[in-house]
Amino acid sequence: MKALNKITALMIFLIIAYSCTKEVDNLKELDNVTAPSNISATFDITQDNTGLVTIIPTGTGVTEYLVEFGDTAGEIPSEYAVNETIKHNYSEGSYEVKITGVGLSGLTSTFSQQITVTFIAPENLVVT
């Protein structure tokens, strides 16, 4: 009986020792990953007094975009996927849009663009 207890204790010890071994770290390949580059965006501002702006961000080495539209104070950036078209409604005015590209390793690069949204004044008004 004592031999069975010793064998059981030895087996438990070996299982614990084996489970504590360090796994191979395959993330060393990410050490040479650089921050995203060439971050930019195309802005399409509608001229129909809706304030709709379409933003198409681009960049090299980007896995996601964080976008601050610049129309609210203390704004939390919104997350968008690569190749996603972003639509946002603005009031009339000037805004600074900040687009941050996040890379595979978590490194970031930021692009800022000042945009101006203007509405067309009413035409052919008849005052009665």
Z-matrix of the N, CA and C atoms (Angstrom, degrees):
N
C 1 1.443
C 2 1.529 1 111.15
N 3 1.362 2 115.57 1 -40.41
C 4 1.458 3 118.68 2 178.93
C 5 1.529 4 110.60 3 -64.29
N 6 1.326 5 116.82 4 -35.42
C 7 1.464 6 120.57 5 178.95
C 8 1.527 7 110.54 6 -65.03
N 9 1.334 8 116.98 7 -38.32
C 10 1.463 9 120.94 8 178.61
C 11 1.526 10 110.85 9 -66.27
N 12 1.316 11 117.78 10 -40.48
C 13 1.469 12 121.31 11 176.90
C 14 1.524 13 111.64 12 -63.53
N 15 1.345 14 116.25 13 -40.86
C 16 1.469 15 120.20 14 179.56
C 17 1.535 16 110.73 15 -66.66
N 18 1.322 17 116.82 16 -40.80
C 19 1.468 18 120.24 17 178.70
C 20 1.533 19 110.16 18 -65.82
N 21 1.320 20 117.50 19 -41.01
C 22 1.464 21 121.45 20 178.04
C 23 1.517 22 110.82 21 -63.35
N 24 1.343 23 116.41 22 -44.57
C 25 1.467 24 120.23 23 178.74
C 26 1.521 25 110.85 24 -63.11
N 27 1.342 26 117.06 25 -40.56
C 28 1.460 27 120.96 26 178.47
C 29 1.530 28 110.67 27 -64.06
N 30 1.323 29 117.48 28 -41.65
C 31 1.465 30 121.05 29 179.04
C 32 1.527 31 111.24 30 -63.88
N 33 1.321 32 117.55 31 -42.46
C 34 1.470 33 121.29 32 178.13
C 35 1.517 34 110.22 33 -63.65
N 36 1.331 35 116.97 34 -42.00
C 37 1.462 36 120.66 35 178.29
C 38 1.528 37 110.82 36 -62.14
N 39 1.344 38 117.46 37 -43.71
C 40 1.467 39 120.54 38 179.89
C 41 1.524 40 111.97 39 -65.76
N 42 1.321 41 116.92 40 -37.81
C 43 1.464 42 120.08 41 178.21
C 44 1.525 43 110.30 42 -64.57
N 45 1.317 44 116.91 43 -44.11
C 46 1.472 45 120.59 44 178.57
C 47 1.521 46 110.82 45 -64.88
N 48 1.317 47 116.88 46 -43.89
C 49 1.468 48 120.21 47 -179.83
C 50 1.524 49 111.07 48 -63.94
N 51 1.326 50 117.87 49 -39.41
C 52 1.459 51 121.15 50 -179.66
C 53 1.526 52 111.28 51 -68.95
N 54 1.334 53 116.80 52 -37.55
C 55 1.464 54 119.70 53 -178.46
C 56 1.519 55 112.16 54 -73.06
N 57 1.311 56 118.53 55 -15.44
C 58 1.468 57 122.01 56 -179.25
C 59 1.521 58 112.94 57 -91.20
N 60 1.309 59 118.40 58 1.21
C 61 1.457 60 119.54 59 179.95
C 62 1.519 61 109.75 60 -71.70
N 63 1.319 62 115.40 61 145.92
C 64 1.455 63 121.02 62 -178.58
C 65 1.526 64 110.07 63 -76.61
N 66 1.327 65 114.98 64 136.05
C 67 1.454 66 120.03 65 177.10
C 68 1.523 67 109.59 66 -79.59
N 69 1.303 68 116.02 67 160.47
C 70 1.449 69 121.81 68 179.13
C 71 1.525 70 108.69 69 -66.59
N 72 1.341 71 117.08 70 132.05
C 73 1.458 72 122.12 71 -179.42
C 74 1.521 73 108.98 72 -90.18
N 75 1.331 74 116.04 73 104.30
C 76 1.460 75 120.95 74 179.30
C 77 1.523 76 112.05 75 -89.58
N 78 1.314 77 117.76 76 1.10
C 79 1.459 78 120.41 77 -177.77
C 80 1.527 79 112.95 78 -84.35
N 81 1.325 80 118.02 79 -0.20
C 82 1.468 81 120.26 80 177.85
C 83 1.525 82 111.13 81 -63.06
N 84 1.312 83 116.60 82 -23.23
C 85 1.456 84 120.69 83 178.54
C 86 1.526 85 110.95 84 -64.74
N 87 1.324 86 117.47 85 -23.19
C 88 1.460 87 120.95 86 -179.58
C 89 1.517 88 112.85 87 -80.96
N 90 1.338 89 117.95 88 -7.68
C 91 1.458 90 120.42 89 -179.63
C 92 1.521 91 112.42 90 -63.96
N 93 1.322 92 117.85 91 -27.89
C 94 1.466 93 121.72 92 -178.05
C 95 1.518 94 113.25 93 -95.55
N 96 1.330 95 117.36 94 5.09
C 97 1.457 96 120.82 95 179.67
C 98 1.531 97 108.69 96 -74.84
N 99 1.314 98 116.46 97 132.79
C 100 1.463 99 120.88 98 -179.82
C 101 1.522 100 110.37 99 -98.36
N 102 1.318 101 114.88 100 167.52
C 103 1.466 102 120.92 101 177.20
C 104 1.526 103 109.47 102 -66.45
N 105 1.332 104 117.98 103 153.21
C 106 1.463 105 120.50 104 177.13
C 107 1.538 106 111.12 105 -57.82
N 108 1.308 107 115.89 106 151.34
C 109 1.459 108 120.51 107 -179.96
C 110 1.517 109 110.23 108 -132.42
N 111 1.327 110 115.69 109 171.37
C 112 1.465 111 123.48 110 178.44
C 113 1.525 112 112.46 111 54.67
N 114 1.323 113 117.19 112 40.28
C 115 1.464 114 120.92 113 178.33
C 116 1.525 115 108.24 114 -73.38
N 117 1.308 116 116.15 115 126.77
C 118 1.465 117 121.54 116 177.24
C 119 1.520 118 107.83 117 -155.60
N 120 1.310 119 115.73 118 -179.43
C 121 1.463 120 119.44 119 179.43
C 122 1.518 121 109.66 120 -155.61
N 123 1.324 122 114.81 121 152.95
C 124 1.458 123 122.59 122 172.94
C 125 1.519 124 106.99 123 -105.63
N 126 1.328 125 116.28 124 130.19
C 127 1.460 126 122.04 125 -179.20
C 128 1.520 127 109.06 126 -113.17
N 129 1.327 128 116.38 127 130.33
C 130 1.463 129 122.04 128 175.80
C 131 1.524 130 106.92 129 -120.36
N 132 1.328 131 116.17 130 107.18
C 133 1.460 132 122.01 131 -177.88
C 134 1.523 133 108.10 132 -100.18
N 135 1.330 134 116.50 133 118.50
C 136 1.460 135 119.85 134 -179.00
C 137 1.532 136 109.93 135 -69.26
N 138 1.308 137 116.00 136 152.52
C 139 1.463 138 122.11 137 -179.48
C 140 1.522 139 111.05 138 -111.78
N 141 1.340 140 117.11 139 34.07
C 142 1.463 141 120.47 140 -177.48
C 143 1.532 142 112.55 141 -114.09
N 144 1.326 143 116.55 142 22.00
C 145 1.472 144 123.45 143 177.73
C 146 1.530 145 114.02 144 64.62
N 147 1.335 146 117.89 145 20.41
C 148 1.467 147 119.85 146 175.68
C 149 1.520 148 111.29 147 -94.30
N 150 1.327 149 117.76 148 -20.72
C 151 1.458 150 121.49 149 -177.50
C 152 1.515 151 113.07 150 77.81
N 153 1.328 152 117.70 151 12.89
C 154 1.460 153 121.30 152 -178.98
C 155 1.525 154 110.38 153 -75.05
N 156 1.338 155 115.24 154 125.35
C 157 1.461 156 121.68 155 177.61
C 158 1.517 157 107.60 156 -121.00
N 159 1.331 158 116.09 157 128.40
C 160 1.458 159 121.90 158 175.87
C 161 1.521 160 108.02 159 -102.11
N 162 1.325 161 116.00 160 126.71
C 163 1.464 162 122.19 161 -177.35
C 164 1.523 163 108.17 162 -117.51
N 165 1.330 164 115.73 163 128.60
C 166 1.460 165 121.18 164 176.50
C 167 1.530 166 107.48 165 -121.73
N 168 1.347 167 117.37 166 98.35
C 169 1.470 168 119.79 167 -179.61
C 170 1.532 169 111.28 168 -78.88
N 171 1.341 170 115.46 169 148.38
C 172 1.460 171 121.34 170 176.09
C 173 1.526 172 108.43 171 -137.33
N 174 1.304 173 115.44 172 158.01
C 175 1.458 174 120.64 173 177.81
C 176 1.514 175 110.44 174 179.72
N 177 1.323 176 115.62 175 164.95
C 178 1.454 177 122.29 176 179.03
C 179 1.524 178 109.02 177 -104.26
N 180 1.321 179 117.37 178 130.03
C 181 1.455 180 121.74 179 178.05
C 182 1.518 181 113.94 180 76.94
N 183 1.335 182 116.85 181 27.17
C 184 1.467 183 121.86 182 -176.81
C 185 1.529 184 109.48 183 -100.53
N 186 1.354 185 116.17 184 137.70
C 187 1.461 186 120.80 185 175.13
C 188 1.524 187 111.60 186 -107.79
N 189 1.333 188 117.40 187 -23.03
C 190 1.469 189 122.39 188 174.50
C 191 1.524 190 109.01 189 -161.15
N 192 1.330 191 115.49 190 160.91
C 193 1.457 192 122.14 191 178.74
C 194 1.521 193 109.65 192 -116.36
N 195 1.322 194 115.99 193 140.94
C 196 1.462 195 122.58 194 171.35
C 197 1.518 196 106.24 195 -112.19
N 198 1.340 197 117.01 196 121.80
C 199 1.462 198 121.08 197 -173.07
C 200 1.523 199 109.89 198 -118.17
N 201 1.339 200 115.16 199 127.80
C 202 1.463 201 122.35 200 170.83
C 203 1.521 202 106.38 201 -109.57
N 204 1.321 203 116.27 202 118.85
C 205 1.462 204 120.52 203 -174.34
C 206 1.520 205 112.86 204 -78.18
N 207 1.321 206 118.16 205 -20.92
C 208 1.455 207 121.55 206 174.89
C 209 1.511 208 115.32 207 81.99
N 210 1.332 209 118.01 208 11.99
C 211 1.467 210 118.91 209 -178.31
C 212 1.530 211 113.06 210 -105.95
N 213 1.334 212 117.75 211 0.43
C 214 1.460 213 120.45 212 175.55
C 215 1.525 214 109.36 213 -136.03
N 216 1.328 215 116.42 214 145.61
C 217 1.461 216 121.15 215 178.83
C 218 1.527 217 109.42 216 -76.25
N 219 1.318 218 116.86 217 142.24
C 220 1.452 219 121.47 218 179.54
C 221 1.511 220 113.80 219 65.87
N 222 1.292 221 115.93 220 31.30
C 223 1.463 222 121.69 221 -175.42
C 224 1.530 223 111.51 222 -67.70
N 225 1.317 224 116.13 223 136.93
C 226 1.458 225 122.33 224 173.90
C 227 1.528 226 107.19 225 -92.51
N 228 1.341 227 117.79 226 128.17
C 229 1.465 228 119.27 227 -177.71
C 230 1.524 229 112.24 228 -59.88
N 231 1.328 230 115.69 229 142.33
C 232 1.465 231 122.22 230 176.71
C 233 1.519 232 108.28 231 -93.86
N 234 1.335 233 116.67 232 141.11
C 235 1.463 234 121.81 233 -179.15
C 236 1.524 235 110.56 234 -92.57
N 237 1.328 236 115.28 235 136.53
C 238 1.454 237 121.57 236 178.22
C 239 1.525 238 109.73 237 -136.66
N 240 1.314 239 116.36 238 147.15
C 241 1.458 240 122.30 239 -179.99
C 242 1.521 241 110.49 240 -79.46
N 243 1.311 242 115.34 241 164.95
C 244 1.461 243 121.55 242 175.65
C 245 1.525 244 108.02 243 -65.93
N 246 1.320 245 117.34 244 142.01
C 247 1.473 246 125.34 245 -179.34
C 248 1.522 247 113.31 246 67.60
N 249 1.313 248 117.86 247 17.53
C 250 1.459 249 120.89 248 177.25
C 251 1.527 250 109.30 249 -93.04
N 252 1.326 251 116.21 250 134.61
C 253 1.454 252 121.79 251 176.83
C 254 1.523 253 107.85 252 -89.22
N 255 1.333 254 115.90 253 129.97
C 256 1.460 255 121.84 254 -175.12
C 257 1.520 256 108.75 255 -107.57
N 258 1.321 257 116.83 256 131.70
C 259 1.465 258 121.69 257 176.87
C 260 1.527 259 107.89 258 -120.63
N 261 1.346 260 115.40 259 134.85
C 262 1.467 261 120.73 260 -179.30
C 263 1.527 262 108.95 261 -145.84
N 264 1.322 263 116.29 262 138.45
C 265 1.468 264 121.30 263 177.80
C 266 1.525 265 110.10 264 -96.18
N 267 1.312 266 115.82 265 131.63
C 268 1.461 267 123.45 266 179.14
C 269 1.520 268 109.83 267 -117.20
N 270 1.322 269 115.35 268 155.52
C 271 1.464 270 121.04 269 165.84
C 272 1.518 271 106.53 270 -82.90
N 273 1.313 272 116.82 271 170.11
C 274 1.451 273 120.18 272 179.12
C 275 1.524 274 109.51 273 -66.60
N 276 1.344 275 117.18 274 132.67
C 277 1.458 276 121.43 275 179.25
C 278 1.515 277 111.83 276 153.53
N 279 1.344 278 115.47 277 -173.84
C 280 1.467 279 122.43 278 178.43
C 281 1.519 280 108.85 279 -107.93
N 282 1.322 281 116.01 280 139.39
C 283 1.454 282 122.09 281 -176.74
C 284 1.522 283 109.72 282 -139.58
N 285 1.334 284 115.75 283 148.13
C 286 1.457 285 120.37 284 174.04
C 287 1.531 286 107.80 285 -104.55
N 288 1.314 287 115.64 286 115.14
C 289 1.457 288 121.94 287 179.52
C 290 1.524 289 107.49 288 -94.58
N 291 1.344 290 116.41 289 127.55
C 292 1.462 291 121.86 290 178.29
C 293 1.518 292 108.53 291 -113.28
N 294 1.325 293 114.98 292 125.75
C 295 1.456 294 121.53 293 178.72
C 296 1.523 295 107.64 294 -118.66
N 297 1.320 296 115.97 295 121.47
C 298 1.452 297 121.91 296 179.16
C 299 1.517 298 108.72 297 -110.27
N 300 1.324 299 116.23 298 123.49
C 301 1.454 300 121.49 299 176.22
C 302 1.516 301 109.27 300 -92.14
N 303 1.317 302 116.50 301 128.57
C 304 1.471 303 122.11 302 179.31
C 305 1.519 304 107.71 303 -105.34
N 306 1.339 305 115.95 304 129.70
C 307 1.454 306 121.10 305 -179.48
C 308 1.511 307 112.65 306 -92.01
N 309 1.311 308 115.55 307 -179.91
C 310 1.458 309 123.32 308 -177.32
C 311 1.523 310 112.30 309 -60.71
N 312 1.322 311 116.74 310 -35.81
C 313 1.466 312 120.63 311 -177.72
C 314 1.526 313 112.51 312 -91.73
N 315 1.325 314 117.88 313 2.24
C 316 1.459 315 121.07 314 -179.26
C 317 1.514 316 113.44 315 94.91
N 318 1.321 317 118.67 316 -6.19
C 319 1.461 318 121.44 317 176.34
C 320 1.525 319 109.49 318 -68.31
N 321 1.325 320 116.23 319 149.28
C 322 1.463 321 120.50 320 -175.59
C 323 1.522 322 111.96 321 -128.46
N 324 1.316 323 115.31 322 156.64
C 325 1.466 324 124.26 323 170.80
C 326 1.524 325 106.93 324 -138.44
N 327 1.346 326 116.11 325 142.51
C 328 1.460 327 120.39 326 -174.98
C 329 1.523 328 111.42 327 -118.76
N 330 1.327 329 114.71 328 143.56
C 331 1.463 330 123.66 329 176.71
C 332 1.523 331 107.11 330 -127.30
N 333 1.332 332 116.84 331 132.63
C 334 1.471 333 121.51 332 177.90
C 335 1.515 334 109.27 333 -120.92
N 336 1.329 335 115.96 334 142.11
C 337 1.462 336 121.53 335 178.20
C 338 1.520 337 108.94 336 -142.27
N 339 1.309 338 115.74 337 131.32
C 340 1.457 339 121.75 338 175.43
C 341 1.524 340 107.91 339 -85.75
N 342 1.340 341 116.50 340 126.66
C 343 1.460 342 119.76 341 176.38
C 344 1.523 343 108.69 342 -121.88
N 345 1.323 344 115.70 343 151.33
C 346 1.461 345 121.95 344 177.94
C 347 1.521 346 108.56 345 -123.67
N 348 1.323 347 114.37 346 122.52
C 349 1.464 348 120.82 347 178.96
C 350 1.521 349 106.94 348 -104.86
N 351 1.323 350 116.42 349 119.70
C 352 1.469 351 120.92 350 179.52
C 353 1.519 352 109.28 351 -123.23
N 354 1.295 353 114.35 352 147.20
C 355 1.454 354 120.12 353 177.40
C 356 1.520 355 108.79 354 -105.26
N 357 1.308 356 115.92 355 149.72
C 358 1.460 357 121.35 356 178.84
C 359 1.524 358 108.09 357 -81.43
N 360 1.322 359 115.02 358 132.85
C 361 1.470 360 119.72 359 179.46
C 362 1.533 361 109.22 360 -66.16
N 363 1.336 362 117.48 361 146.90
C 364 1.465 363 120.08 362 178.44
C 365 1.530 364 111.02 363 -59.99
N 366 1.319 365 116.00 364 144.06
C 367 1.461 366 121.39 365 179.32
C 368 1.514 367 109.65 366 -121.05
N 369 1.303 368 115.20 367 159.70
C 370 1.486 369 123.05 368 176.39
C 371 1.513 370 112.27 369 57.22
N 372 1.321 371 115.98 370 43.14
C 373 1.461 372 119.91 371 177.17
C 374 1.514 373 109.75 372 -82.39
N 375 1.304 374 116.14 373 139.20
C 376 1.459 375 121.71 374 175.24
C 377 1.510 376 107.07 375 -116.55
N 378 1.313 377 116.32 376 118.56
C 379 1.445 378 121.22 377 -179.75
C 380 1.529 379 108.41 378 -91.20
N 381 1.320 380 114.77 379 127.34
C 382 1.478 381 117.84 380 179.87
C 383 1.511 382 110.14 381 -120.11
